[in-house]
């Protein structure tokens, strides 16, 4: 008989940031702890979450160009649309919630913050059945010489969180909302507001992408892909067939298949 699993069996220690903290502090914490999103708090109360996507959007906003990144606060990017569960609930309540939210907050009986559950946490215990084709997402590509301002606009307009970077139809890198957030911070710290509009147009995708790219062949199993994600702490893996890019598997596509 399979042991019944509960929220407490998969939850992890909450990674929090004060609503009053600086945006740069939140980004540093995300990078150092590999967390996205963070739970935003006001004293001991949960007020929402803050994601790398929201930080990238804020740092790339031309209306805030004159404001130093260190002067922006978490409160300006908090998403108050979040949900919570209790530790003794069945793990099954998490599946539909994680298909909508990146993170689920866990409360104790006094409604105090106890933990959190993300996609990777539930995938440690549950893996989708079927073949890799059942969890494959369309892969969005962008050329290495494309401008970062165009990349960011596509991310915002089409709700795309990551691109595979290509050059002459060859995979050369990957760029995510994290890379955009980090690049926008560095750029704004180095270039004064009055020069940003002009100089940011010289920033290219190949300047901020990560390389080399870890990929798997379409013959890989779902279990192998999940294990690789856990080992490398990555959120997505491109899939190839005879060297040709055919799609991508993400934490979200895996959770959606549960």
C-alpha positions in Angstrom: 0.0 0.0 0.0 1.3 3.4 -1.0 1.8 5.8 2.0 -0.6 8.7 1.9 1.3 12.0 1.5 0.5 15.3 3.1 1.5 18.9 2.5 3.9 18.6 5.5 5.8 15.8 3.6 6.8 18.1 0.7 6.9 21.6 2.2 10.2 23.4 2.7 11.4 26.3 4.9 9.8 29.6 3.7 12.1 32.0 1.9 10.9 35.5 2.8 11.6 39.1 2.2 10.3 42.1 4.0 7.8 44.2 2.0 9.9 47.3 3.0 13.2 45.8 1.8 15.1 47.1 -1.2 14.4 45.4 -4.6 18.1 44.7 -5.0 18.1 42.8 -1.7 15.3 40.7 -2.9 17.1 39.9 -6.2 20.3 39.0 -4.3 18.4 36.6 -2.1 16.6 35.0 -5.0 20.0 34.3 -6.7 21.8 33.2 -3.6 19.1 30.8 -2.5 17.8 29.7 -5.9 14.3 30.9 -5.0 11.5 32.3 -7.1 9.3 33.8 -6.0 10.0 35.0 -2.5 7.2 35.4 0.1 6.8 39.0 1.0 6.0 39.8 4.6 4.9 42.8 6.7 6.3 41.9 10.2 4.9 38.4 10.6 2.0 38.6 8.1 2.3 37.3 4.5 1.3 40.1 2.1 2.1 38.4 -1.2 4.9 37.2 -3.4 7.6 38.9 -5.4 9.0 37.2 -8.5 12.0 37.6 -10.8 9.6 38.4 -13.6 8.1 41.3 -11.6 11.6 42.6 -10.7 12.7 42.4 -14.4 9.6 44.3 -15.4 10.2 47.0 -12.8 13.9 47.5 -13.5 13.2 47.7 -17.2 10.5 50.4 -16.8 11.6 53.6 -18.5 9.4 55.6 -16.2 11.6 54.6 -13.2 14.9 55.1 -15.1 16.0 58.0 -13.0 15.5 56.0 -9.8 18.5 54.0 -8.6 17.7 50.2 -8.3 18.7 50.4 -4.6 16.0 53.0 -4.0 13.2 50.8 -5.3 11.4 48.6 -2.7 9.8 45.2 -2.7 6.4 46.8 -2.0 6.4 48.2 -5.6 6.3 44.7 -7.1 4.4 42.5 -4.7 1.7 40.3 -6.2 -1.1 39.9 -3.7 -2.7 37.1 -5.6 -1.5 34.0 -3.7 -2.9 31.1 -1.9 -2.3 29.0 1.3 -2.8 25.5 2.7 -2.3 23.7 6.0 0.3 21.0 6.6 -2.1 18.2 7.3 -4.0 18.5 4.0 -3.5 15.9 1.4 -0.7 16.5 -1.2 -3.4 16.2 -3.8 -4.7 19.7 -3.0 -1.4 21.1 -4.1 -1.6 19.9 -7.7 -4.4 22.3 -9.0 -2.9 25.1 -6.9 0.6 24.7 -8.4 -0.9 24.6 -11.8 -1.9 28.2 -11.2 0.6 29.6 -8.7 4.4 29.4 -8.7 4.3 29.0 -5.0 1.8 27.8 -2.3 2.2 29.2 1.3 1.8 26.8 4.2 0.2 28.1 7.5 -0.1 26.5 10.9 -3.4 26.3 12.8 -2.9 29.9 14.0 -2.5 31.1 10.4 1.2 31.8 11.0 3.7 31.1 8.2 5.1 27.6 8.5 6.5 26.7 5.1 6.1 26.8 1.3 5.7 24.4 -1.6 6.9 25.0 -5.2 6.7 22.8 -8.3 10.1 21.3 -7.6 9.0 20.2 -4.1 6.0 18.2 -5.2 8.0 16.7 -8.1 10.4 15.1 -5.6 7.5 12.9 -4.5 5.2 12.8 -7.6 6.2 12.3 -11.2 3.9 12.4 -14.2 3.3 9.1 -16.0 3.6 8.8 -19.8 6.3 9.8 -22.3 8.3 12.9 -22.8 5.9 14.0 -25.5 3.2 14.4 -22.8 5.1 17.1 -21.0 6.7 18.8 -24.0 6.1 22.6 -24.4 6.7 24.7 -27.5 10.2 26.2 -27.4 10.5 29.9 -28.2 13.7 30.9 -29.8 15.5 34.2 -30.3 18.6 35.2 -32.3 21.8 35.9 -30.3 22.2 39.3 -32.0 18.6 40.5 -31.1 18.4 43.5 -28.9 17.6 42.9 -25.2 14.9 45.7 -25.4 13.1 43.6 -28.0 13.5 40.4 -25.9 12.0 42.1 -22.9 9.1 43.4 -24.9 8.3 39.9 -26.2 8.5 38.6 -22.6 6.0 41.2 -21.4 3.6 41.1 -24.4 3.5 37.3 -24.8 4.1 36.2 -21.2 7.3 34.3 -22.1 9.6 33.5 -19.3 12.5 32.0 -21.2 14.0 31.8 -24.7 16.4 29.4 -26.3 19.1 31.5 -28.1 20.1 30.5 -31.6 22.7 31.5 -34.1 22.5 30.2 -37.6 19.9 27.6 -36.3 22.4 26.3 -33.7 21.6 26.5 -30.0 24.0 28.8 -28.3 22.4 29.8 -25.0 19.3 30.3 -22.9 18.0 33.6 -21.5 15.3 33.8 -18.8 13.5 36.6 -16.9 16.3 36.1 -14.2 19.0 37.1 -16.7 16.9 40.1 -17.8 16.4 41.2 -14.2 20.2 40.9 -13.4 21.1 42.7 -16.6 18.7 45.5 -16.1 20.0 46.0 -12.5 23.6 46.1 -13.7 22.8 48.4 -16.6 20.9 50.9 -14.4 23.6 51.0 -11.8 26.2 51.7 -14.4 24.4 54.1 -16.7 22.7 57.4 -15.7 19.1 57.9 -16.4 19.5 60.4 -19.2 21.7 58.1 -21.2 19.8 54.8 -20.7 17.4 55.0 -23.6 20.2 55.3 -26.1 22.8 52.9 -24.6 20.4 50.1 -23.7 19.7 49.6 -27.4 23.3 48.4 -27.7 22.7 45.6 -25.3 22.3 42.3 -27.1 20.8 38.9 -26.1 24.2 37.3 -26.4 25.5 39.7 -23.8 23.2 38.4 -21.1 22.5 34.7 -22.1 23.7 31.7 -20.2 25.8 29.1 -21.9 26.4 26.2 -22.5 22.8 24.9 -22.5 22.0 21.6 -20.9 19.6 19.6 -23.1 18.2 16.0 -23.4 17.4 13.8 -26.3 13.7 13.0 -26.9 14.4 9.4 -25.9 14.9 10.5 -22.2 12.3 9.5 -19.7 10.3 11.9 -17.5 11.9 10.5 -14.4 15.4 11.1 -15.9 14.4 14.7 -16.7 13.0 15.4 -13.2 16.1 13.9 -11.6 18.3 16.2 -13.8 16.3 19.2 -12.8 16.6 18.3 -9.1 20.4 17.7 -9.4 21.1 20.9 -11.4 18.4 23.0 -9.7 17.1 24.2 -13.1 13.5 25.0 -14.1 13.6 23.9 -17.8 15.4 21.6 -20.2 15.4 21.9 -24.0 14.7 18.6 -25.9 16.3 17.6 -29.1 15.8 14.9 -31.8 18.9 14.1 -33.7 20.3 17.5 -32.7 17.2 19.4 -33.8 15.3 21.4 -31.1 11.8 20.0 -30.8 10.6 21.6 -27.5 11.2 22.1 -23.9 10.2 20.5 -20.6 9.6 22.9 -17.6 8.6 22.4 -14.0 5.2 23.8 -14.9 4.6 21.4 -17.8 5.5 18.6 -15.5 3.1 19.7 -12.7 0.4 20.3 -15.4 0.7 16.6 -16.3 0.2 15.3 -12.8 
